[in-house]
Amino acid sequence: MLPNLIILTCFLALRCAAVFDLAFPSESSGFAAGVDSRIVLQVRLRCTKGSVRWVYPGQALRVVLEPNLSSARHTSICIKPSPSFGGASVFIERAGQLELLVTDNGRPEYQVFCFRADGPHKPVIYLQASPQSDGPRNRRTVGFKYELLTNRSAAAPNLGPSGLETSCRPCNDTELLMAICSSDFVVRGYIKKVTHDSRRQMSSVEVSALRVYWQRSGVFEQHLDPLVSCQSWRGHIHTLLQCHVKPGDGEFLFTGSEHFGEAWLGCAPRYKDFLSVYHNARTARQNSCDFPLD
């Protein structure tokens, strides 16, 4: 007698939030004895980012993403399964065809899955519930967060069908000048240490920042340094393990994108090299935007 419960949370571009609780009868409920097992539940979300949580999943769920934004063009979608993900597989729908993205028996909670959404059709995420081999009282939950990314070339990573596939090569001058204008965060500081996580195939760079020019959220936070009795900024920036990031001396300018509350590295030149590139571009009037110099 358990309901098939879907909890949807989405965030609009104007930072207002909406939460919907939708309950549908499941096959284990006495009210659903005549429900067709081939039924597909469908919901439509007009949010640029949000989350979906499906408790006691049964049958299938089709999530259509319809952002109510006429001026922005969203070309990529990233989803991050929740740590308790289980009980369904996730597909993306392209022109009526389903492509497998996340399997029920894997460990997807350590991964971010991204796919292109710049075709004529609305992006669709399709969830297919797995057969229940356990009893109906054994709670199963399918959940994921999603983000729609715009076509900002410098702020968004190079996305592939299986996750975040960022280039490990240094940015050229054009990419660097674009990154300081359109990245989610721009920070000047030092590398304190680098740690590697083979399970997530990710490296984490701990940064002590002298100045935070801007950031989309609170990835970098202020801390009191007892040695000099002043406030400093601290934060962590992620990149792929395959990039073999190592600690380096000197002052850097860090830029990049934010996904699901985590900072991902974009361009990271030494600050003195950035100054040379920026001054040359400004002299030639080729800078993409004005950047505050100390």
Secondary structure, DSSP 8 states (H G I E B T S, - for coil): --EEEEEEEEE-TTS-EEEEEEEEE-TTSGGGTT--TT-EEEEEE--SEEEEEEES--SEEEEEE----SS--EEEEEEEE-TTB-SEEEEEEETTEEEEEE-TTS-GGG--EEEE--SSS--EEEEEE----S-TTS--EEEEEEEEEE--TTTS--EETTEE----S---HHHHHHHHHH-SEEEEEEEEEEEEETTTTEEEEEEEEEEEEEESSSSSEEEEETTTTEEEEEEEEEEEGGG------S-EEEEEEEETTEEEE----BHHHHHHHHHHHHHTT--SS-----
